Structure formats: structure tokens, C-alpha cells
């Protein structure tokens, strides 16, 4: 039962990670790879990214990752994404050729994937921040952990909205009190 509850709570990260992997498989099919290769690519990347996405969500649930923050997500995916991609390369090669192997330059591969991970982190956090709170809101009635996380998101959203309103009001006051610049035709 505990495993089911954990899987249910981390479903947003699991889903976002899996969707990213499946999209990679779709891109493989789009560029002309055979359907079987694309399916293998989707699964060998989708499953690790799903598990790592669930891991990120668990860190968020436990309060170890700041809500709405890009830096924690970027740091997490700086490590996680290259590992997922390396596993993807090894598993795909093993399934398709029967022989496991590393990319020709493993260190260069990992460094490049580390660079790419920032883009992945942006997409992951964007999609996760838009789906997870709505999902936890639905679970909140029956799950106290989901309720706690949802209320943290609601408080975070309220504070972000209030900060935006204060900036808007300050800008409006500044514009009303700023002296108009002399026009160039007044010479």
C-alpha cells in the first residue's frame, strides 16, 4: 500500500519524465528510424526519465526542493539527465545489437548532456509546475501529504501574485510622478 501511495504522489514527475522520453522516441521515428528502434528509444529513455522525474517530485514533496525554483531543478537534472542519457545509450545499443557499449567519448558525452540538461530542466519544471498542483489538489481531500504540498503551492502562488501586484503598483506610481521628457520639437 505504501508503494502505491508513493507512486500516486509522485505521478506528476513520473508522467512528465515518461512523456519526455516518449517524445524522444517520436523524434527518432520522425527522422526515419524504424518503428521498433523508435519504440526502444522511447522506452529506454522514458523509463529512466520517469523514475528520475518521480525522484524530483519526491524531493519536492519532502520539502528538499524549493517550489517554483529553477536552480534546484537545474542542479538535479545536471546530474540526473546525463545519467539517464548514458543509460539510454547503453540499453538501446544492447537491445538493438545484443552488445552493451558506451558512446565513443563517454566523458564528452556526459559533459554535452550536462549542458543539454539545462534545457530539459526548463521544460520539466515548466510542465511539472503546471500539472502537479492541479493533481495534488484532486488528491488533497483523501491524502494529507497531497493536501500539505498543495497548500504549500497555493501559498507560493499567493505570494508570487502579491509580489507581482506590488511591482505593478510601484511602476504605475513611478510613471505618474516621473517628469515628462522635453520633446525634440521644442528647440
C-alpha positions in Angstrom: 0.0 0.0 0.0 2.8 2.4 0.8 4.4 1.8 -2.6 1.1 2.6 -4.3 0.7 5.8 -2.3 4.2 6.9 -3.1 3.6 6.2 -6.8 0.4 8.1 -6.7 2.0 11.1 -5.0 4.9 11.2 -7.5 2.8 10.7 -10.6 3.3 14.2 -11.9 7.1 13.8 -12.1 6.8 10.2 -13.3 4.4 11.3 -16.1 6.5 14.4 -17.2 9.7 12.3 -17.4 8.0 9.5 -19.3 6.4 11.9 -21.8 9.8 13.4 -22.5 11.2 10.0 -23.3 8.3 9.1 -25.5 8.7 12.4 -27.4 12.4 11.4 -28.0 11.2 8.1 -29.4 8.7 10.0 -31.6 11.5 12.2 -32.9 13.5 9.1 -33.7 10.6 7.8 -35.8 10.1 11.3 -37.4 13.8 11.3 -38.6 13.3 8.0 -40.3 14.3 5.4 -37.7 12.3 2.1 -37.9 9.3 1.9 -35.6 11.0 -0.8 -33.5 14.0 1.4 -32.9 11.9 4.4 -32.1 9.9 2.3 -29.6 13.1 1.0 -28.0 14.4 4.6 -27.8 11.2 5.8 -26.2 11.2 3.2 -23.5 15.0 3.2 -22.8 14.8 7.0 -22.2 11.3 7.3 -21.0 11.6 4.8 -18.1 14.8 6.3 -16.6 13.4 9.9 -17.0 10.1 8.8 -15.4 11.9 7.3 -12.4 14.1 10.4 -12.1 11.1 12.7 -12.5 9.4 10.8 -9.7 12.6 11.3 -7.6 12.5 15.0 -8.2 8.8 15.1 -7.2 9.6 13.2 -4.0 12.3 15.8 -3.1 9.7 18.5 -3.7 7.1 16.7 -1.6 9.6 16.3 1.2 10.4 20.0 1.1 14.0 19.4 0.0 13.5 21.3 -3.3 12.2 24.9 -3.3 8.8 25.4 -5.0 9.0 27.3 -8.3 12.7 27.5 -8.3 14.7 26.8 -11.4 18.1 26.4 -9.7 17.2 23.3 -7.7 15.7 21.7 -10.8 18.7 22.6 -12.9 21.1 21.2 -10.3 19.0 18.0 -10.0 18.8 17.5 -13.8 22.5 18.4 -14.2 23.3 15.0 -12.6 20.1 13.1 -13.4 19.8 13.9 -17.2 23.3 12.8 -18.2 22.9 9.6 -16.2 19.5 8.9 -17.9 21.0 9.6 -21.3 24.0 7.3 -20.7 21.7 4.5 -19.6 19.6 5.2 -22.7 22.7 4.8 -24.9 23.8 1.6 -23.2 20.4 0.0 -23.2 19.4 1.0 -26.7 22.7 -0.4 -28.1 22.2 -3.6 -26.0 18.6 -4.2 -27.1 19.3 -3.4 -30.8 22.7 -5.1 -31.3 22.9 -7.5 -28.4 26.1 -5.9 -27.2 26.2 -3.2 -24.5 28.6 -0.4 -25.0 29.4 3.2 -24.2 29.4 6.1 -26.6 32.8 6.7 -28.3 33.7 9.6 -25.9 31.9 8.9 -22.7 33.2 11.9 -20.8 32.5 14.3 -23.7 29.0 12.7 -24.0 28.3 13.3 -20.3 29.5 16.9 -20.5 27.4 17.6 -23.5 24.4 16.0 -21.8 25.1 18.2 -18.8 24.8 21.3 -21.0 21.6 20.0 -22.6 20.2 19.2 -19.1 19.5 23.0 -18.5 17.0 23.0 -21.4 15.5 19.8 -20.1 15.2 21.2 -16.6 13.4 24.3 -18.0 10.8 22.1 -19.8 10.5 19.7 -16.9 9.9 22.4 -14.3 7.5 24.3 -16.5 5.3 21.3 -17.2 5.6 20.0 -13.6 4.7 23.3 -12.1 1.5 23.5 -14.2 0.3 19.9 -13.7 1.4 18.8 -10.2 -0.6 21.4 -8.1 -3.8 20.6 -10.0 -3.2 16.9 -9.5 -2.4 17.3 -5.8 -5.5 19.5 -5.4 -7.6 16.5 -6.5 -5.8 14.2 -4.1 -5.9 16.6 -1.2 -9.3 15.5 0.0 -8.1 12.0 0.7 -4.3 12.3 1.2 -2.8 14.5 3.9 0.6 14.7 2.2 -1.0 15.8 -1.0 -3.0 18.4 0.9 0.2 19.7 2.6 2.0 20.0 -0.7 -1.0 21.6 -2.5 -1.3 24.2 0.3 2.4 25.0 0.0 1.8 25.6 -3.7 -1.2 27.7 -3.0 0.7 29.9 -0.5 3.6 30.2 -3.0 1.2 31.3 -5.8 -0.4 33.8 -3.5 3.0 35.3 -2.5 4.1 35.4 -6.2 0.8 37.2 -7.1 1.1 39.7 -4.3 4.8 40.5 -5.3 3.7 41.0 -8.9 0.9 43.3 -7.9 3.3 45.4 -5.7 5.7 45.7 -8.7 2.8 46.7 -11.0 1.6 49.4 -8.5 5.1 50.7 -7.9 5.6 51.0 -11.7 2.3 52.8 -12.0 3.2 55.2 -9.2 6.6 55.9 -10.7 5.1 56.6 -14.2 2.6 59.1 -12.7 5.3 61.0 -10.8 8.1 60.9 -13.4 8.6 64.2 -15.1 7.8 64.1 -18.8 10.9 64.4 -21.0 11.2 67.5 -23.2 10.3 66.8 -26.8 12.8 67.2 -29.5 10.5 69.7 -31.4 10.7 72.3 -28.6 14.0 73.6 -29.8 
